[in-house]
Amino acid sequence: MSLIAGVGFFTLGGCMGYALPRFPFLLMSRTRGFNTHFPPHPEAIPLSPHLTQRVLHMRMFYWWGMLVVFLPLTVGILSVQWGNAAFGFGLWISGGWFLLNRLQSLFGGQTPPWTKDMALELQIIANKAEQGGGCCNWASPHWQVAGIVCVNCNSKLSNMPRPDLGRKRKDRRFVGFLRLMLSDGYPLVSVEDEEE
Ligand SMILES: [Zn+2]
């Protein structure tokens, strides 16, 4: 095998090992009919039980990656042993990196883009608004890119930036897909930007 072919196979393996475990959150919720309760991307989403549930679903898809990653890891081992070693090695490097990355978030470091606490906070704010204990009489909290805002009185209810919520994206399909894959679902604005 020439060097160029080797590098090519290694890169191919690396890309597949990167993409495969991300497929659950990239694809699962983006089918037609799955998003009828939400306004189209990138509009703000009103807080509701549907939204809370969506956050929990995205969290589940995120962790499914931990199971899916064993596919590229297994194929990687087989490939190193009997097939194309460069390809298998590429699968292993990116699949292994993914696994380490997810494992470290169990022990601290950056939290996943979707968490139970996030769903809880959404529900608390939604309940408050419904019971009239919120910012105004007709409180209508919406989740915008940089935080939760009441669209009736414009008060900011939370600084929690909005992660990807599995809606079909407006930008061209491939670009949107690529951006999602690289951002891993994390919000594209950081809290620091907001506070400046
Ligand atoms: Zn309000």
Boltz pocket constraint, residues with backbone or C-beta under 6 A from the ligand:
constraints:
  - pocket:
      binder: B
      contacts: [[A, 134], [A, 135], [A, 136], [A, 137], [A, 138], [A, 139], [A, 140], [A, 150], [A, 151], [A, 152], [A, 153], [A, 154], [A, 155]]
      max_distance: 6.0
